[in-house]
Amino acid sequence: MFILAYPAVMAGGLLIAPIMALAAMAITPLRPASWRSVNRNWVVVPAGLFLVWASLSFLWSSHDDPQQIPKLLFGVPLYALFAYRVGQQSGIWRARIEAALIFFAFGASLFFFFEAMTDGSATKAFKTGAEGLSGAAHDIQFVVNRSLGHGVAPLLLVGGPAVLLSWQKGGPLLGGILAALVLMAAASFEMQVNAVALLAGTLGMAFAWFFPRQTVAITLGGLAGAVLAMPLVLPNLIGLIPEGAREVLPLSWVWRIEIWTFASETVWQSPWFGHGLDASRNFQADIEIPGYEVSALPLHPHNAALHVWLETGLVGAGLLAIALIGLGERLNAAKSLTKFQAMAIIWVVLVYASLLLFSYGAWQEWHQGAVALAATAVLLLRSGKSV
């Protein structure tokens, strides 16, 4: 899976989810005894109810394509199963998985390094030659950068644990080289959200070095609070931005601010149960940004917390928040938690939260598969003294 993730990120990351689902089905335990040995925790109850509630909300959605339902009800559990099963391996197979993880991280990082140095020449050649992309040079470069920027996201998620694993297995030099390559990838392709995610992950990892358990619990608890408060707090935060500051923001961020404002207002039209799964795709409204007339809600709100509120309401947001609090409690109480694991958990949580709260939708399966790969990498860091 880690080896196949390498060409997947070259293609923008979209292939990760279907490949992982197939891999998880292949390693699903068939013996009942295997399932009885799994340590059960109450956190799976609100997490499962959240997936069920989101799927049921399709009943009152204006969207008429139900394809998101099996992706939620079967895809997400399969990604979790993959992370759990593969992360529990030991002996020679664990060593092979670790080697494949490090290969993926270095291979993907080097690919993005060369693409950054050549203005995405390989991706541009493929899109213009194989996909028939044409137009002005600026427009072509925008599409190329967007594809490469999306591909960097899975690398970012896996990058933190991979750096720690490289450090653990090969020493500071190997870990430092990989960290520098991941940093360069995050800073390239005019995708500011990747740089924001890297900064958040780095700061969180530094706190986890000194306060591992406390940082894990506080971060997940704070994220749960952010999910619940998002439609209340975000419009007020947007209102604090000075007009002069908006004028110097990149156009994509100006558009995001308008999207978030529209989505926050739309949430209150159906605050308890939401508008239904994938209803965001059906809202028809246009807004003005400098020089353009654009959609007020292009596919989703580009903020996963608002997305959950908009489509599943307070019920969905509440279930998700409870699941996040339960996950924080479970990780904080884990007796075998190592310092490197705590640092990796914080990295993955903060990078993922940054990507979801500033750019992506809640239901996109490619990033769900990518975060499962990152969770697998976190489980591989279990050797060492517990904190």
Backbone torsions as a table, in degrees:
resi	resn	phi	psi	omega
1	MET	NA	-43.3	179.0
2	PHE	-65.2	-37.1	178.7
3	ILE	-67.5	-41.6	179.5
4	LEU	-71.1	-22.0	177.1
5	ALA	-66.8	-22.4	-179.6
6	TYR	-62.9	-56.2	175.6
7	PRO	-66.3	-24.5	179.5
8	ALA	-64.6	-43.1	179.7
9	VAL	-69.9	-28.8	175.2
10	MET	-62.7	-28.6	179.9
11	ALA	-95.9	16.6	178.0
12	GLY	93.3	1.9	175.6
13	GLY	90.3	-4.7	-172.7
14	LEU	-68.6	-23.3	-176.0
15	LEU	-80.7	-11.7	-173.5
16	ILE	-62.1	-45.2	-174.3
17	ALA	-62.9	-52.3	-179.0
18	PRO	-64.5	-36.4	178.2
19	ILE	-64.7	-42.5	-179.6
20	MET	-67.4	-38.6	178.6
21	ALA	-61.4	-42.9	177.5
22	LEU	-64.3	-42.1	179.1
23	ALA	-63.1	-41.4	179.9
24	ALA	-65.2	-39.5	176.6
25	MET	-62.7	-35.7	-179.0
26	ALA	-68.0	-28.2	-177.3
27	ILE	-108.9	15.7	176.5
28	THR	-66.9	125.8	-179.8
29	PRO	-63.6	136.7	179.6
30	LEU	-101.5	-17.0	-179.6
31	ARG	-88.2	130.5	178.6
32	PRO	-55.8	-31.9	-178.8
33	ALA	-61.8	-31.7	179.9
34	SER	-65.9	-36.8	179.9
35	TRP	-75.9	-32.2	179.3
36	ARG	-67.8	-24.8	-177.9
37	SER	-82.1	-7.3	-179.0
38	VAL	-73.6	132.8	177.1
39	ASN	-74.4	115.8	-177.9
40	ARG	-90.7	147.3	-179.6
41	ASN	-138.9	149.7	-175.4
42	TRP	-63.7	-18.7	-177.5
43	VAL	-63.2	-24.6	-179.3
44	VAL	-70.3	-21.2	-179.2
45	VAL	-68.1	-56.4	177.8
46	PRO	-65.5	-31.9	178.0
47	ALA	-64.7	-44.9	178.0
48	GLY	-66.2	-40.9	178.4
49	LEU	-63.9	-34.8	177.1
50	PHE	-61.6	-44.9	178.9
51	LEU	-64.2	-40.4	179.5
52	VAL	-66.9	-44.5	-179.4
53	TRP	-63.1	-43.0	178.2
54	ALA	-59.9	-39.9	179.3
55	SER	-68.6	-42.2	179.2
56	LEU	-64.2	-28.7	-178.1
57	SER	-64.5	-13.7	175.5
58	PHE	-61.1	-24.5	-178.3
59	LEU	-60.4	-30.7	179.0
60	TRP	-113.9	18.2	178.3
61	SER	-83.5	148.5	174.9
62	SER	-80.1	-10.0	179.0
63	HIS	-82.3	140.0	-172.3
64	ASP	-109.5	9.8	179.7
65	ASP	-109.8	113.6	-174.5
66	PRO	-87.3	13.6	-172.8
67	GLN	-62.8	-19.6	179.9
68	GLN	-71.2	-24.0	-175.9
69	ILE	-62.9	-53.5	178.2
70	PRO	-63.7	-28.5	177.3
71	LYS	-64.9	-35.6	178.8
72	LEU	-78.3	-49.2	-172.9
73	LEU	-74.0	-28.8	-178.7
74	PHE	-113.9	-37.9	-177.4
75	GLY	-64.4	-53.1	-176.5
76	VAL	-60.5	-46.2	176.1
77	PRO	-61.5	-34.2	178.0
78	LEU	-66.4	-40.2	177.8
79	TYR	-63.1	-42.2	178.8
80	ALA	-64.8	-39.5	178.6
81	LEU	-62.9	-41.8	178.7
82	PHE	-59.0	-49.8	-178.1
83	ALA	-59.9	-43.0	-177.8
84	TYR	-66.1	-48.7	-175.9
85	ARG	-66.4	-47.3	-176.9
86	VAL	-71.5	-38.7	-179.8
87	GLY	-66.9	-17.3	-180.0
88	GLN	-89.0	-2.8	-177.4
89	GLN	-65.6	155.2	179.9
90	SER	-141.3	174.1	176.7
91	GLY	68.1	-142.8	-174.5
92	ILE	-64.6	-34.5	-179.6
93	TRP	-69.6	-35.6	175.6
94	ARG	-64.0	-41.2	178.2
95	ALA	-62.1	-39.1	178.4
96	ARG	-66.1	-40.9	179.8
97	ILE	-65.2	-42.3	177.8
98	GLU	-61.1	-41.2	178.3
99	ALA	-64.0	-41.2	179.2
100	ALA	-65.5	-37.9	177.6
101	LEU	-62.3	-47.8	-179.4
102	ILE	-65.6	-38.1	175.8
103	PHE	-59.8	-46.2	179.7
104	PHE	-59.6	-47.9	-175.5
105	ALA	-62.7	-44.6	179.7
106	PHE	-70.7	-42.3	-179.4
107	GLY	-61.4	-48.1	179.8
108	ALA	-65.1	-40.7	-179.9
109	SER	-63.1	-42.1	179.5
110	LEU	-67.4	-37.4	176.7
111	PHE	-59.8	-47.8	-179.1
112	PHE	-69.2	-29.5	175.4
113	PHE	-61.6	-49.6	-179.2
114	PHE	-68.1	-35.9	176.5
115	GLU	-65.6	-38.6	177.9
116	ALA	-65.7	-36.7	-179.0
117	MET	-73.4	-21.0	-174.5
118	THR	-119.0	19.3	-178.9
119	ASP	56.8	38.0	175.8
120	GLY	68.9	39.1	-173.2
121	SER	-60.7	-42.3	-177.9
122	ALA	-67.3	-45.8	178.8
123	THR	-64.6	-40.6	179.4
124	LYS	-63.6	-42.0	179.9
125	ALA	-63.7	-39.0	179.3
126	PHE	-67.8	-45.6	-175.7
127	LYS	-69.0	-36.4	179.0
128	THR	-79.2	-34.6	-177.5
129	GLY	-84.9	-50.4	-175.2
130	ALA	-88.1	-37.3	-176.7
131	GLU	-96.2	-7.7	177.3
132	GLY	73.2	24.4	179.4
133	LEU	-65.5	133.2	179.4
134	SER	-145.0	167.4	-179.9
135	GLY	136.4	-167.9	178.9
136	ALA	-65.4	151.5	-177.6
137	ALA	-57.5	-38.7	179.5
138	HIS	-64.0	-41.7	-179.0
139	ASP	-67.9	-39.8	177.4
140	ILE	-63.3	-44.0	-179.8
141	GLN	-63.4	-35.6	177.6
142	PHE	-61.4	-46.0	-179.7
143	VAL	-64.3	-41.5	179.3
144	VAL	-62.9	-46.7	-179.8
145	ASN	-64.2	-37.7	179.3
146	ARG	-64.4	-43.2	178.3
147	SER	-62.7	-45.6	-179.8
148	LEU	-68.0	-38.9	178.8
149	GLY	-63.1	-39.0	175.4
150	HIS	-65.1	-37.9	179.3
151	GLY	-66.5	-28.8	178.9
152	VAL	-67.5	-29.4	-175.6
153	ALA	-56.9	-49.5	176.4
154	PRO	-60.9	-37.6	176.8
155	LEU	-61.9	-41.4	178.6
156	LEU	-60.7	-44.2	-178.7
157	LEU	-61.4	-44.8	-178.4
158	VAL	-81.5	-22.1	-171.2
159	GLY	-59.5	-44.5	-179.3
160	GLY	-59.1	-56.1	175.6
161	PRO	-58.5	-36.3	-179.8
162	ALA	-66.2	-38.7	176.7
163	VAL	-62.3	-45.2	179.9
164	LEU	-64.7	-39.8	178.5
165	LEU	-67.3	-39.9	177.6
166	SER	-63.7	-40.5	177.0
167	TRP	-62.8	-43.4	-178.1
168	GLN	-65.4	-38.6	-174.8
169	LYS	-91.9	-33.9	-173.4
170	GLY	-119.5	-2.3	178.2
171	GLY	96.4	174.2	-176.0
172	PRO	-60.4	-34.6	-177.0
173	LEU	-63.0	-48.5	-179.4
174	LEU	-63.1	-45.3	178.4
175	GLY	-63.7	-38.8	179.9
176	GLY	-66.5	-39.6	178.0
177	ILE	-62.9	-45.6	179.7
178	LEU	-64.7	-39.5	178.7
179	ALA	-60.8	-41.4	179.6
180	ALA	-65.1	-39.2	179.9
181	LEU	-67.9	-40.7	177.8
182	VAL	-64.4	-40.2	177.5
183	LEU	-59.9	-44.7	-179.9
184	MET	-64.1	-40.5	179.1
185	ALA	-62.7	-42.2	-178.6
186	ALA	-66.7	-29.5	-177.1
187	ALA	-88.2	-0.9	-174.7
188	SER	-103.3	169.1	170.2
189	PHE	70.0	21.2	173.2
190	GLU	53.4	34.7	177.5
191	MET	-110.5	87.4	-171.8
192	GLN	-61.7	-29.2	-177.2
193	VAL	-64.0	-30.2	177.4
194	ASN	-65.9	-40.0	178.2
195	ALA	-66.7	-39.7	177.3
196	VAL	-62.4	-43.3	179.6
197	ALA	-62.8	-42.6	179.2
198	LEU	-63.9	-41.6	179.0
199	LEU	-63.1	-45.2	179.8
200	ALA	-62.5	-44.4	-179.9
201	GLY	-63.4	-39.6	-179.5
202	THR	-66.1	-45.5	179.0
203	LEU	-63.8	-42.1	178.7
204	GLY	-63.3	-40.8	179.1
205	MET	-63.6	-36.4	178.4
206	ALA	-65.0	-42.7	176.7
207	PHE	-63.1	-40.4	-178.6
208	ALA	-66.4	-24.2	177.0
209	TRP	-62.7	-38.7	-177.7
210	PHE	-92.6	-34.5	-176.5
211	PHE	-132.8	71.6	-170.8
212	PRO	-60.8	-55.5	-175.9
213	ARG	-68.6	-43.4	-178.2
214	GLN	-63.1	-39.6	-178.9
215	THR	-65.2	-39.6	178.6
216	VAL	-62.0	-49.5	-177.4
217	ALA	-64.7	-45.4	-177.2
218	ILE	-66.6	-40.5	-177.8
219	THR	-64.1	-47.6	-178.9
220	LEU	-70.1	-35.7	174.9
221	GLY	-65.1	-42.1	177.5
222	GLY	-64.5	-36.4	178.4
223	LEU	-66.7	-38.5	176.0
224	ALA	-61.0	-43.3	177.2
225	GLY	-63.0	-38.3	179.1
226	ALA	-63.9	-39.4	178.4
227	VAL	-61.1	-46.0	-177.9
228	LEU	-67.8	-36.7	-172.6
229	ALA	-91.8	-7.1	-169.0
230	MET	-52.8	-52.7	-176.6
231	PRO	-69.1	-15.9	176.8
232	LEU	-87.4	-43.2	-171.6
233	VAL	-85.9	-40.2	-172.6
234	LEU	-58.5	-46.3	178.9
235	PRO	-59.1	-36.2	178.5
236	ASN	-68.0	-38.5	177.1
237	LEU	-64.9	-40.7	178.3
238	ILE	-62.7	-38.5	179.5
239	GLY	-64.4	-20.8	180.0
240	LEU	-82.3	-11.1	-178.6
241	ILE	-73.0	121.2	179.0
242	PRO	-62.9	149.1	-179.1
243	GLU	-60.2	-37.4	178.8
244	GLY	-64.2	-34.7	179.1
245	ALA	-68.9	-36.0	178.7
246	ARG	-63.6	-34.5	-176.3
247	GLU	-67.6	-23.9	-178.8
248	VAL	-98.7	-3.3	177.9
249	LEU	-70.8	148.8	171.9
250	PRO	-57.6	148.9	-175.7
251	LEU	-57.8	-35.5	-179.5
252	SER	-63.6	-34.3	179.3
253	TRP	-76.4	-33.3	173.8
254	VAL	-60.9	-42.9	178.5
255	TRP	-63.6	-43.6	178.9
256	ARG	-57.5	-44.3	-178.9
257	ILE	-59.5	-41.4	178.4
258	GLU	-68.1	-38.2	177.4
259	ILE	-62.3	-46.7	-178.7
260	TRP	-63.5	-37.9	178.6
261	THR	-63.9	-46.6	179.8
262	PHE	-63.6	-44.8	-178.5
263	ALA	-64.9	-40.0	179.6
264	SER	-62.4	-39.6	177.7
265	GLU	-68.3	-36.8	-177.3
266	THR	-71.6	-28.7	178.4
267	VAL	-54.0	-40.4	-172.5
268	TRP	-76.7	-3.3	172.7
269	GLN	-74.4	-24.0	176.8
270	SER	-152.2	72.1	-169.5
271	PRO	-75.2	-25.9	-174.0
272	TRP	-81.7	-49.5	-173.9
273	PHE	-112.9	-7.0	179.0
274	GLY	78.5	177.9	-178.7
275	HIS	-89.4	-5.2	178.2
276	GLY	103.1	155.2	-175.3
277	LEU	-56.9	128.7	177.6
278	ASP	66.3	13.2	178.1
279	ALA	-64.0	-24.1	179.4
280	SER	-57.1	-28.8	-178.4
281	ARG	-68.2	-17.6	-171.5
282	ASN	-104.2	-3.3	179.6
283	PHE	-73.3	126.7	-178.4
284	GLN	-111.7	104.4	176.9
285	ALA	-158.7	145.0	179.1
286	ASP	-116.8	151.6	178.1
287	ILE	-134.9	160.4	179.5
288	GLU	-102.7	128.6	166.9
289	ILE	-123.6	162.5	-172.4
290	PRO	-50.7	110.1	175.3
291	GLY	89.1	-3.7	-174.8
292	TYR	-142.9	152.4	166.1
293	GLU	-111.0	119.4	-171.3
294	VAL	-129.0	168.4	178.4
295	SER	-71.8	139.4	178.1
296	ALA	-74.7	-20.3	-179.2
297	LEU	-147.8	80.3	-178.3
298	PRO	-77.6	96.0	178.1
299	LEU	73.8	-47.7	-179.2
300	HIS	-158.4	168.8	-173.4
301	PRO	-76.2	-0.2	-178.1
302	HIS	58.3	31.7	173.8
303	ASN	-157.2	111.6	-170.8
304	ALA	-64.3	-34.2	179.2
305	ALA	-65.6	-44.4	175.3
306	LEU	-64.0	-36.2	179.1
307	HIS	-60.7	-46.2	179.1
308	VAL	-63.2	-46.3	178.4
309	TRP	-60.8	-45.5	-174.6
310	LEU	-62.9	-37.6	-172.9
311	GLU	-102.8	-25.1	-178.3
312	THR	-121.4	-4.3	174.0
313	GLY	70.9	-166.3	-179.9
314	LEU	-62.2	-34.0	179.8
315	VAL	-60.9	-49.8	179.9
316	GLY	-65.2	-44.7	179.9
317	ALA	-63.4	-38.0	179.0
318	GLY	-65.4	-43.5	178.4
319	LEU	-63.3	-41.9	178.4
320	LEU	-63.8	-41.9	179.4
321	ALA	-63.2	-42.1	178.0
322	ILE	-62.4	-40.7	178.9
323	ALA	-63.7	-39.6	178.8
324	LEU	-66.7	-41.6	177.3
325	ILE	-63.4	-42.8	178.4
326	GLY	-63.1	-38.7	177.8
327	LEU	-64.3	-42.0	177.2
328	GLY	-62.0	-42.3	178.2
329	GLU	-63.3	-41.6	-178.6
330	ARG	-66.0	-43.9	-179.7
331	LEU	-69.2	-38.8	179.6
332	ASN	-65.3	-30.5	-178.3
333	ALA	-88.8	-8.3	-177.1
334	ALA	-63.4	123.0	-176.6
335	LYS	-69.2	-28.3	-174.1
336	SER	-96.3	11.6	-178.1
337	LEU	-65.3	123.6	178.0
338	THR	-95.9	164.3	180.0
339	LYS	-62.9	-43.4	178.9
340	PHE	-63.4	-36.5	177.3
341	GLN	-65.4	-43.8	179.1
342	ALA	-60.8	-43.6	178.4
343	MET	-62.2	-42.2	-179.8
344	ALA	-67.5	-39.1	178.5
345	ILE	-61.3	-46.7	-179.5
346	ILE	-62.8	-41.6	177.4
347	TRP	-57.3	-51.6	-176.0
348	VAL	-63.4	-44.2	-177.9
349	VAL	-62.6	-47.3	-175.8
350	LEU	-73.7	-37.2	176.4
351	VAL	-64.8	-45.6	-179.3
352	TYR	-64.1	-43.7	179.3
353	ALA	-62.2	-41.2	179.3
354	SER	-62.7	-45.2	179.9
355	LEU	-62.9	-41.3	-176.3
356	LEU	-77.0	-35.2	-176.3
357	LEU	-83.2	-16.6	-178.4
358	PHE	-113.6	-9.9	-173.2
359	SER	-147.4	-49.5	-165.8
360	TYR	-101.2	167.4	177.2
361	GLY	-87.2	165.7	-175.2
362	ALA	-73.0	-29.9	-168.2
363	TRP	-101.1	3.7	-175.5
364	GLN	-69.3	117.1	-171.4
365	GLU	-71.3	-24.0	-177.7
366	TRP	-64.0	-39.2	179.5
367	HIS	-79.7	-24.3	173.6
368	GLN	-65.2	-43.4	175.9
369	GLY	-63.8	-38.9	-179.3
370	ALA	-65.1	-40.4	-179.9
371	VAL	-71.0	-26.5	173.9
372	ALA	-68.4	-37.4	173.6
373	LEU	-60.6	-42.7	179.0
374	ALA	-64.3	-39.3	177.6
375	ALA	-63.4	-37.3	175.2
376	THR	-59.1	-44.8	179.6
377	ALA	-63.0	-37.1	178.1
378	VAL	-62.4	-43.2	-180.0
379	LEU	-64.0	-28.4	179.3
380	LEU	-71.3	-13.2	-178.8
381	LEU	-91.7	21.4	-173.2
382	ARG	-76.0	-12.2	178.5
383	SER	-76.2	141.0	-179.3
384	GLY	128.9	175.2	-178.3
385	LYS	-77.0	132.7	178.4
386	SER	-71.9	153.4	-176.8
387	VAL	-106.8	NA	NA
